Amino acid sequence: MAYHDANNQNFSSQNLNSPYAAGDPYYNQSSGFITPPNGEKSKGKGVSKWIKIGIPLAILVIVGVVVGAVVGTKKSKDSSSSSPAAQSAAAASSSSASVNSALEELATGKFAMATNSLYMVPLYPQVTDTTVFTTPTFASSAKASLTWPSDTFSAATPAATSVRSDRPRLIAPQYKWDVLTDHIAADPYLSYWNETIFGNATDWYNDEPVVYFFDGGNGILDIARQFKQRAKAFSYAYRMTNDTKWADRLWVEIQNVAGNYTTSFGPDYDRWDSNHFLDTAEFSAGYGIAYDWLYDVWTDDQKAAIRFTLIEYGLSFGLQAYNNASTYIGWWKTNTTGNWNCVCNGGLTLGSLAILGDDDTGSASQLLALTVPNALENCAAGPTSDGTWSETQDYWYFGTTGYAEMTSALITATGSDYGMLNDAYTLTGYSHMYGQGLTQLFAVGDTGPNKFSSTANGLFFFASEFNEPTIALYQRDQSDAADPWSMFWYDASVQGAFWDGLPLDRNFDNEIDQWVSMRSTWTDINGTYIGMKAGMNQGRQTHNDLDCGDFVLDAMGHRWAGELGDGNYNALDYFSNDTQSSARWYYYRKMTEGQNTILVNKSNQNVLARPTILGYDTTNDTQGSSTVYEVASGSTAYWYADITSAYFTDTSSAKRGVRFINNRTQMLVQDEITTTSPFQWRMHTNATVSVSSDGTKATLTIDGDEMIVSILSPSSGATFTTSAAVRFDTDPIPPEADQPNPGVTVLIIEMDAGTANLQVLFSPQWNDGTSSVTPPSVDLANWSLTSHNT
């Protein structure tokens, strides 16, 4: 099993053209390393997300349209594992023919040339010629003609219940449709996305309507998001072609989820599953899009039918959620800053805005008076002050999609965002970028259900609203970018390379999050990446793990230390609560034992942990305009935290740090701990592990590449052992059996009680002759940018 698929992507064979099935680690599956790519995940099936299975080539073919060719997970041995310092020299010595070929491709306007077939991340040509790469900007002189025209609609006194008179009013007003064809012809990204959307629409046109399937505690959320996907794609296809076959096909889907087609669709009294209100919200959003974008093609009878179903199974339950204190279906409206509030309010808002003015029941206007202020109070606080999503890196997708849809629709329909766009949403795009390693997300905690209509394309909306071209340039190369929303949120006048001037390192210091991201490059999958966290063990809406001190590590195109991802969402008491005695912490993937951190006395960490960051510094390296970044001599970054509060009274001190060594070609993880109990250093890996005879070194191997892990301190008495990723026999028994974690090995150092300074060095075996060094031993308190120079 590979680290979970949420960090890769799990792709459904039914959507061969779909960004939802061929894109982001977040799309269909999510998890620490890599999940089974051959089908969408049902949380109830208990499939391990770390299973490393090859992705069917057919599913990846569409990606080639985006970024060139889909390449294998490994290049030849002599080209894939060069150290960061050697990559610049290699690029400089490349044949002029290959460089010229790459430059010709770059001249078309697309920067990513291929997509890695395992991790589904863009691959950039390694060229030193910077003429095609410029500083990120909007409306440059070269692309000024691709700016959107000004919207002629404005509201003197905006109100959520006062909408523009023309259609569409949601997200894509007519003035954008009027110039979209010209923009597609002039911009390679819009051209590809348009092609992909039509490819998706064609596939779904030939499929049967979405099939009702109730997935236990996950309700019918997959079905709701699939319906929303189709509503967007069919509506888009009709408006681009005026071919009524698309409207006719969408009408079949609309009838189907209303229970008026050839097969049954849920119980008559609650077809859209208000008990799992995310489902209700996503169906409502899909209905709103269909009603609004195809307003001029629907007959009066069809409009009346859509309004009736939307109110009957969507908006009426929304009003109950807000106004009926005796029902629990609206729990998400109170003190809920995560994705539930964003998605629920967003779906109800899109549905209400769509029918406002035609709704003679008053449901839409009543809801708009409730959803907007509630989202401002809750969903607006989804990102913390440093931009990190309050739940997990993966749940960022759901929350930001709901928020972007809602805010964009309010702006286009009513002329105001009502204060929804705050500083944290300015920063959240950068949190997402830094949370993406060179292979996968630093995806701690739960990774969520199938993504389907939840993408990272809210970055295009935030980029335009906050004048942040960098995040738009980053997202346009990602494999989930092809989506109807992108066609209207993306400002095609954007120009430049996202990495130009972008720092390699960033510290996220909000007390809930507390994590660091450090790398050797933004544009070469074969570089190095470290992510480490401290942060709180509560306050994440029961999606976190007990994992202060957790880390991930990339090098040579592989993830060497990774996350197991979420467990079985339908398992008994999985989401019960986040108190110390919660049964959630009995499941291996959620307990401290299942994380890459220190485990004291084989016991879980303290849920009341309040770590503090003690030190962070960086040589402040920023990548220039070239895709080849030559790491400067002395380049480094480090980060360390006091995580004592994550343990109990047997541990009087626990500090953990991580840093780059040897010009970012090696990594050091250091722990300083005093405890009266025995403890373990633990790391989960997909690598094959071979421990040396004296136990002080472990050789990790993936696809022929090697990483040597060495115990530098203590000089004696500490050795590596390994185990399968399974619970101890002495652990409390979980309410249900753990999911298996095949293919995952735990690298362990067993330590006796006492005071220890444990230093573990990671040395990728670069094939270009770059030698490893043994750094001096330096206490965390004395770390500096030069403390480990040799």
N, C-alpha and C positions, 0 to 999 in steps of 0.2 A: 504494500500500500504506500502510496506516496503521501507527502504531506497533503493536506486537504485540498480538494478541488476548488475550493472557494478561492484559493489563491492561484489556482490555475483556473481552468474552466472546465466545466463538465458540459458536454454538448449533447443535445438531443438529435437523434438521427432523423427526426421528422422535419427539422428546420435547416436544411442544408445551406440555404442562402442567408440564414439569420444571424445577425450580430448577437442575438440573444442565445444563439446556440454555437456561435463560433467566435466568442469574443472574450469578454472579461472574466477574470477569475470569479467575478461576482455573479455572472449571469445565471447560470443554471445550477451550479453547485459551488460550494465554498468549503474551504477547510484548510488545514495547515500546510500540507504538502500538496499531493495531487489526488483527486478523487476519481472514481470510475467514470471515464468519459463517455461510456456507451449508453447512457440513459439518464433522464432526469431523476433526481433523487426523491424518494418518498421517505420522509423522516421515520415513518413507521417500520421501514424494512431493515433498519439497522446496518446499512451498508457503510463500511469504513471509508472515510474520506482520504485516507492516506494510500489507498491502493494505486499503484503506479501501472497504468495500463495504456498501451498505445492508442492514440486517437485515430479513428478511421479516417483515411485520406479523403474520402468523398466529402466528409463534413468540413474539411478544411479548404476545399477547392476555391470557395468564394473569397477566402481571405487573400488569395493570390491576386484577385482583381484589385484589392486595396493597396497592397504594399509589395507587389511583385510576386515572388514565389514563396511557397511554404517550404521551408527547409527542414532537414532532420534535426533531431534534438542535439546532435553533435556534429561539428565540422570535423575535418581531418585533424588528427592529433597534433600536427605541427602548426596548426593555425588557430586552434580554439583555446589554448591554455597559455597564452603569453601573459606575462605579468603586466600590470598597468604601465610600468615604465617602459616596457619594450614595445607596446602597441603602437606608439607614435613612430618609432623607427621602422617598424614593419610596414606601416601605412606609407611612410615616405618612400620606401624602397619598392612599393608595389609597381607592377609593370604599368607603363603609360597607357597601354590599351585598356587594362582593367579600370584604371582611374578615369580615363576618358569615358568609358562606358557608364561608370557610376555617375559622372557629372552630367552626361546626357540624360540619364534618368532623373537626376535631381532637377534638371532644367525644366522638366515637365511640371514641377511644382510639388511633387510628392517627396517627402524626405525619407520615410521608412521604405526600405527596399524589399523586405521579406518579413515573414512572421515565424517565430520559432514554433515548431509543431507540438512541443510538449507544454511549454508554459504560456503560449499564445501571447507573447510580448513582441513588440515591433523590433526589428533588427535594422540597424542603420549602417550605411556604407562607411567604411573606415577610410576617409579621405581627408587630407590636410588642406586642400583647396577650400577656401572659405567664401568664395565669391557668391555662392548661392545662399549662404547663411547670413542673416542680418539680425540686428537687434529687434526683439519683439516690439511690435507696434500695431496700432489700428490705423486704417485710412492713410497708408503711405501713398506717396504720389503715384507709385506704380500700380496701386490697386484701389485708388480712391473711387473709381467707378463702381466698385462692388459694395460700397456702403449701402445700407438700406435707406430707401426714401423716408422722409419724415411722415409720421402718422398725422393725418389731418384731423383725427378725432382728439378732442380734449374736453375735459370736464371742469367747468369753473369751480364747482364745489363737489369733488368726487364723493360718491357714496356707493357702497357695495351693492345696493339695490337699484342703482341707476346705471344702465348699460348703453353702449353705443347702439345706433339704429341699424347699422349694416351687419351683414354676416360674411364670414365667420367672425365671432367675437372672442373665441378661445384660442389664445397663443399665436394664431396665424391669421391676422386680419387680411382683407383682400389686397391691400396695397403691397403686401409682401408676395402674395401669389402673382401679382401683376408683373413682377420683375424676376421671379424665381427661375423661369426658363433661361433667361439671359445669364443669370448667375451660375446656373448649372453648366452652361456651355463654356463659361470662362474660368471655372474653378474645378480642379481635378478631384478635390475631396467631395464637393457637392455632387459631382458627376458620378463618382463611385457610390456614394450613399444612395442616390436616386436609383441607380441600377440595382443595388442590393434590396432596397425597399420593394421595388417591383418584383424582384426575384422571390422575396418572402411572400408577397401578396399572391403571386402565381402559385406558389406551393400550397398556401393555405386555401386558395380558391379551389384547388383540386382535392383538398382533404375533406373529410366529413366535418360537420360542425363540432365544436368542442364537446367533449363527452363528460357528463357529470360523474365526478368521483369524489367521495367524501373520505378524506385522509385523516380521520381521527381528530386529534387536537389541532391539526393544521387546516381543518375544515376543507373548503373548496378554493383555497387561495390560488393554487396553480391554475385552476380552470378560469378563475376571475381574471388573472393576469394574461392568460392566453387569449381570452375574449378581448381584453383591452388592446393587446397587440394587434389583433385582427381588425378591430374597429379603427385603429389608427392607420393601418396599412391600406385597408380597403377604401377608407375615406380619402386618404392621400391619392391613391391611384385614380379614383373617380375625378377628383378636382384637377388632376394633371392631364386627364385624357377626355373627360366628359363622356366616357364610355359607361353606360348604365349597367353593364354586367357587374361592375364592382359594387354599385349600390344594391343591385339585386342580391349579390352574394352576401353583402353585409346584412341585408334584411333577413336572410336565413339565420344568421348568427343571432340577430336580435330576437327573432321569434323563438329560437332554440332556448336561449337562457331565460326567456319569459315562460317557458313551459308550454309553448304553443306550436312546437314542431312535431316531428314524428316519434320522438322518444321522450320519456319523462325527464324532468329536470328538477330534482329536489322536492321537498314538501310544499304543498300549495300555499301554506300560511307563511312560509319564510324561505323562498327559493334561493335567496342570496346569502343565507347563513349569517344572520345578524349576531348569533352567539360568538362568531369569530369575525368581528366587525371589519377587519381588513378586507374580507371577501366582499362584503356589502359595499364598501367604499370603492374598491377597484371596479366592480360592475357599474357603479354609479358614474364613475369617471368615464368608462367606456361608452356608456349610454349618452353621456353629455357630449362627448366628442362626435359620436355618430349623428346625434340630433343637430348639432351646430354646424359641423363641416358639410353635411349633406342637406342642410335646411331647405335649399331651393329645389332639391330633387324629390324629397318626400311629399307624398300626397297629404292632404289634411287628415285623412283617416290614419295614415301611418304615423304622423306626428302625434295624433291623439293617443294612439296605441303606445308609442314610445313614452310619452309623458305619463300615462297611466301606470305602466310597468315600473318606470323609474321612481315614481312616488310610492307605489304599492310595496315594492320590495327594497327600495333604497332610502329615499328621503323621509318617508314616514318613520322608519326605524331610526333615522338620524334624529328626528324630533323626539322620539321616545328616549334615545340615549341622553339627550340634553335635559329633557323636562320631566321624565319619570324617575323619581328617586328610588323607586322600588325595584328597578331593573338594573342588572349589572352590565348590560351591553355597552354602557357608556363609561366604563371605568377609565378609559384612556384619556378622558377630557380633564382629569384632575391630577395635577403634579406629575405629568407624564411628558418628559421632554424628548423622548426618543421617537423612533420611526412610527409607532402606532398613532401618535397624535398627528404627525405630519400626513400620513397616508389617509387616515380617516377624515380629517378635516379637508384635506386636498380633494378627495373623491367627492365628498358632499358638496364642496364649493363648485367644482367643475360641473356636476350635475345640476346644481341650482342655477348657476349663471347661464347655462345653456337654455333652460326653459323659462327663465325669468321674463315676464311680459306675456307669456302664453299660458302660464300656470294659473288656473282660476281657483286653486285650493289654498293659495297663500303659503304653501310649504316651502317653496324656494326662498321667498323673501324672509320668512321666519328663520330659516337655517342660516342665511347669510349674515343675519344679525348676531348669530351665535358662533359660527365657525371662525370668522376673521378675528374677533377679540380673543377667542380661546387659543387659536394658533399663535397669536402674538405672545400670549402668556406662557405657552408651553413649547410648541415646535420651534419657535424663534430661538429658544435656548438649547436646541439640539446639539450644536457645536459648543464646546467649552470656549473659554476666552482665547485659547491658542489655536482654535479651529478644529481640534480633534472631535470626532463624533462621540457623544456621551455614552453610547453603547459599545460598539466595536467597530473596527475598520470596515468590516463587511456590511454591517447594518447602516453604515453611512450611505450606501447606495439607495436603500429603501427610503430613508428619511429625506435625503437631499432631492431625490426624484419627486416625492410628494410635495415638498416645499417649493421646488422650482416650478412645478406644474401649477400649484395654487397661486403663487405670487405672479407668475407670468400671465395667467388667465385674468387675475384681478387687474393687472396693468392694462392688458389689451381690451378687456371688456368694460372697465369702469374708469380707467385713467389714473389709478393710484395703486401703490403697493401697501399703503396704510402703515408704513413703518416696518414691514416684514424684512426688508433688506438691511441687516445690521452688520457690525464690524466682524462678528464671528464668522458670518457667511463669506466675508471677504477673504478670510484666512483658510476656510475649510478646503478650498481647492488645493492649497499647498500642503495641508495635512494629508490629503489623499495622495498627492504626488510623492511625498517623502515616505509615506507608508507603503508604497510599492517598492519592493526590492528590485534587484536586477533579474530575478526570476518570478517571484510571487509577492503577494502582499505580506506584510508583517501582521498576520491575521490572528491575533490573540482572541480567545473567547469563542463564542458562537459565530457561525458564519452565515446562518440564515437559510431559508427555503430557496427554491429555484427563483432566479431573478426575473426571467421573462421580460416584462416591461419596465423593470427597474434597472437603470443604466447609470453611467457616470456622466451622461450628457447634460446634466444640470450645470456642469462646468462651463459649457458654452454660454448659458444664460447668465451665470455669475460673472463670467469674463466680460461680457458686454456691459452689464449693469455697473460693475465696479471698475471698468477700464483696466482689466488685468489680462492683457493679451497672452501672457505666458501660459496660463492654464488652458486657454483655448488651443494654443499651438501644441500643448502636450496631449490633450484629449483627442485631437483630430487624427492622430496616428494610432490610437487604440482600436482594438478590433470590435469594440461595442459601439463605435461612433455612428454607424449607419442606422439611423432611426428617424422617423418623421419629425420629432421635435428638433433634431439637429438641423434640419433644413431651414428652420426659422429662428433658432437661437444662435446659430453660428453666424458670425459676421465675416463674410468672405474677404473683407478688406484687410483682415489680419495678415501680418507678414513677419517672418523671422524664424529663428530657431529657439525653441523654448529653453534650451540649455545654455544659451548665450548669456553669461553673467550670472547664472544660477548657482548659488553656493552648494557645495557637495554635502554639507552637514547642517543639521538643524536640531535644536533642543526644544521640546514641547513640555512646558513646565507647569501647566495647570495641575492643581493637586489631585484631581481625579485621574488624569492621564499619566503624566510624568514619563516621557519616553524620549528616545533619541534615535536619529537616523543618520548614518554615516556611510559614505561610499567613495569609490575611487573614480567613478565616471557616471554620467547619465546615459551614455549612448553605446555602451559595449556590454553585452550580456555576460562577457567573460571576466568582467572586473570583480571588485569586492564590495560587499555590502554587509553592514551590521545594524540590527535593530535590537534595542534592549529597553525594558520598561521597569518602572516601579509602580507608582500609582495606588489607588484605593482598591480594595477587594469588595466594595459595595458601590451602590450608586450607578449601576449600569443596567438597571432593569432586568436583573437576573440573566444576563447574557455573558457575564465574565467568568473567568476561571480564578482559582486561588493561585496566583502566579506572579507575585512580586519578584523581580529579578529575572524574569523570563527573557530569552533572547533567541534570535534567528541569525543565520549566517549564510551568505552567498559567496561563491568564488568559482571561477572557471566554468561558468554556465550551469552550476548546480546549486541547489539548496542543501547544505550539509547539516544544519540544525534547523528543525522545522516544527510546526504546530500540528496537533492531531485534529483540531477543529471541533465542530459540535458533535454531540452525541445524538441519541435517538430522541427526537422532540416528543414523541408519543410515549416515551418511557414514564412509568409511574413516578410522580413527584419531581420530574426533571426541572420544572419551573416553579416548584412549590414556594420557595422563598430564598433569601440569601443570608439567613441567620447562620450562626456557627453550626447548629445541629441539623441544618437542612439536608435532606436526603440527596439533593443535587450534588453535594460534595462527596457522595459515596461512589459516584460514577468516575471511572478512571480518567476519562478525558477532561473532567472538570476539577478533579482533586489536584493538590500540589504535586503528588506523585507523577502525574501525567504531564508535567511541565518541565521546561529546561531551566531549572533553578535549584536552589538548596532545599533539601528536605530534611528537617530536623526530627529525630525520634520517630521517623516513619509516620508523621502526623501532618494534617492539613495546616496551612497557614491561618492566621487570625483574620477573620473577616473585618475586624475593626482597624486593620492596618492603616497607618498614616505615614508612609515613607517621606523622606525629604531628599531632594537632589543636593548633594554636597559639592559637586564640582563638574564643570563642563568647560571645555575650551577647544578651539580649533585653529588651525593655521589659516582659516578663512579662505580656503581655495575656492575659486569659482571657475567653472568650465567656460572656455571661450567659445567662439563661433564654430570651430572645427568639431567634427564628430570624434576626432582623435584627441584625447586629452593626455598630455604628458605630465604625469605626477611629478611635482617638484621635489628636489632633495629636501628632506626634513618635513615633508607634508604629513600631517597627522591630525587626529582628533581624539578626545577622550571624554568619558562621562562616568560618574560614579554616584551612588546613592546610599543613604542609610535606610536599610530595610528591617531594622531591628523590630519595629512595631508589628511586622508581619509574623513574628514568632511569639512564643509565650515566655513565662518567667524563667524557663530553663535556659533561655538565650539572652544574655545581657548585652550583646553587641553583634550586629550583622551588617556588614557593608559589602556592596558588590559594585564592580566597575568593569568597563570594557574600553579598549583603545586599539588604534592601529599602531603597528610596528613596521619598521623597515619600508618607509614610503608607501604605506597602505597595502603592502603585499602580505602582511601577516597580521594576526589579531590576537590580543591577549584578554582573557577573562580572569578577573582577580576577585577573590573573596577573603575577607578578614572577619573572622567569627570567633566568638567566645560563648561556649555553651556547656552545660552540664550533661548534655545528652549526645549520643552518637548522631552523626548526620551523613547525608549523601550529597554529592555533586552529581546532577543528572542531566543528560542531554539525549533527545530523541533524534534518530537519523535514519534515512533510507539507505545509507551506504552499507556496503559489506565491511565488517570491522575485524581487524586482526590485531591482537594485543601482543606486544613484544614479550620476550621470555621474562624480563625483569618487571614487567607490568607498568613501566613508566611512560611508554609510548603506545599509541594506537594508530594504526594506519587505516584510514577510511578510503574506500574505493567506490566510485560511481562511473560507469561507462569508461573504464580505463584510466580515469583521472584520479589522482591521489591527494589526500589531505593528511598530514601527519599531525597528530594531537599529542602534545608533550606536557608532562607534569614538571614544571620548573621548581615549584615550591609546594610543600616541603621537600627537601632533598632526599629524604628517606621516610619510609612508613606510609606512603600513599601510592596506591596502584590502581590501574584500571581493571574493571570487570565489565561484563556485559550481561544483559538479560533481554528477554522478550518484553514487549510493551504490554504487560499484564499486571494486575494488582498483586500485592502481597497476600499470602494465605491468611495473615493476621488482620487484614483490613476488614472494616465493617462490610457486611454484605449489602449490596445495593438492592433497591426494590425490584429491579429487573437485571438480567445479565448484561454485562458490558458488551459493546460492539467489539469485534475482533480488530486487531491492528496488524495484519500480516505484512511482512516486509519491513517492519520498523524494529530497529534495535535500540536499546537504551544503553548508552555509555555511562558508566557509573564509577565514582571514586568514593569508597567507604572510608569515613574518618571517625576516630574515637572522640569522646568528649574532651573538651579542653579549649585551648586557644590555638587557632590555626591561621596561617596566611597561605591560602591555596591559589597558586598561579598556574593557569593552563594556557598554553600557547598553541595557536592554530597556524600551521604552515602549509599553504597550498604548494604543491610541487609543480611549479611553473615549468613549462618545457622549453623555455628560451634561455636557460642558463642562469636565471635569477636565483641567487643563493639566499637561503634562510639565515637569520641571525638569532643569537640567544641574547635577549635584552638583559640589562641589569635588574636586580630585584629592588623595587622601590615601593614603599608603603603608599597606599592610596592618598593619604593626606599630603604626600610630597610629590604627587604626580604633577607634571608640567608638560609643556609642549616639547621640551628637550630632555626630559628626565630619563627617557629610554633610548637615547641615541647611543650607538655603539662605535 
